[in-house]
Amino acid sequence: MTTLQNAISGACARLTAVALLVLIGALIVPSPAHAAVTVSRAELSGTRLRIEGRATANRAITVDGVAMGTSDGTGAFRIERDPFAAPADCTVDVDDGSASPTPARLSGCTVSSQPSPTPPPASSAALSTLSVSPTDVVGGDPATGTVTLSAAAPAGGVVVALSSDNPAAATVPASVTVPAGATSATFPVATNSVPNAQSAVIIGTVGGDFGTERHAIITVWDPFHFANGSIAIVPGGNGSGRITSQPAGIDCTITLGNGSGACTAFFPAGTVVRLDARAANGSRFQGWRGLPGCGDPAKITVARGTTITCQPGFALK
């Protein structure tokens, strides 16, 4: 009887130890990490949208649910789209599919529900417009700004206060004076070398009247991204195939919905690129998803500093 009791006692002890190990293992299993998109710049100039930030590397980036670009191998991304309709609240949701969307408020956008500022009397010389030319430059190259009044400046001229919201990219003098009898004046815009593309908003006001503030956006580029843009292939479907480009650069092999090889390539800005899709044995090509800039994969015009995302669909037969 003692031998049987010892055996039962030993078995119970072993079962208790196993149960404890299972419980401890369940408690220490780490929960999956979720990366969130961070937005460093979000701007709307007229109908031109620009968004910069960081996300998970090599992910399609969506704005209000629409894919508009792809993050690079470091997670950095830059999106440009023109035209883009301003949302009523001037806020967009940016997402890389790995976490909840990140809301971003667009500078240069006016909330539609807010009343427009009361215009100055027609007889006064108010600040009408502020412009910069060119709007895209390589860091270190100069640009020229122009302020224009709604009427000729009175005796003594009109002083327009100037500022830049990003002096690391572009700087302007503290003010420019429109001479008496004139309606406009120019001022220099100095730019600095930058490691990646950055935008600066140049702001002008007269007499501290922020209700009639005018602004223009200048983008300062590093030499490579000023001269080039890229095309990225995002696999779709569960099949296999191959995507190549003319001129050469893209050679992306898709295996059961996963891409490998040269699925992203840079081309000189303005280059017209043709993409060709060929299904592998046991798969069929279903067509292209109509993403911005890739409506016609046989004729894609590469845009400066912009990644155009194209998604082919392969399915198993």
Beta strands, then each sheet from edge to edge (+ up, - down):
strand 1: 38-45
strand 2: 48-54
strand 3: 60-63
strand 4: 66-70
strand 5: 76-81
strand 6: 91-95
strand 7: 102-105
strand 8: 127-133
strand 9: 136-138
strand 10: 143-149
strand 11: 158-164
strand 12: 170-171
strand 13: 175-178
strand 14: 184-191
strand 15: 198-206
strand 16: 214-221
strand 17: 228-233
strand 18: 241-246
strand 19: 251-255
strand 20: 258-262
strand 21: 264-268
strand 22: 272-279
strand 23: 283-289
strand 24: 300-301
strand 25: 307-316
sheet 1: 1+ 2- 5+
sheet 2: 4+ 3- 6+ 7-
sheet 3: 8+ 10- 14+ 12-
sheet 4: 9+ 16+ 15- 11+ 13-
sheet 5: 21+ 17- 25- 23+
sheet 6: 20+ 19- 18+ 22- 24+
end
